[in-house]
Amino acid sequence: MTNKRLVVTTAESMNQARRIADALIERKQAACVNIISGVQSIYRWKGKAEEAEEWMMLIKTTADAFEHVYETIKELHSYELPECMVLAVENGSPEYLRWIDESVE
């Protein structure tokens, strides 16, 4: 197990995803953010089935920076309840994991 984390969230538009990604990188809360377009989400919200096209974001960060990442997502997101799930990274290439450490404060 490492102290690296992969945070998953979605955004309602490419502009919103870029705004969040840019802030995370600028604030040194993440080493990298991948934005995946054209995600079709089907979900239950307030008792009703909903469907939306969203942009998924995969955020590479550390355990220590997660709370800051979460606060930035909440600050810049338009959703009442933005998705924010964190996955522990068990292992990875040592060079890449070191790069994450060097990129995140």
Secondary structure, 3 states (H helix, E strand, C coil): CCCEEEEEEEECCHHHHHHHHHHHHHCCCCCEEEEEEEEEEEEEECCEEEEEEEEEEEEEEECCCHHHHHHHHHHHCCCCCCCCEEEECCCCCHHHHHHHHHHCC
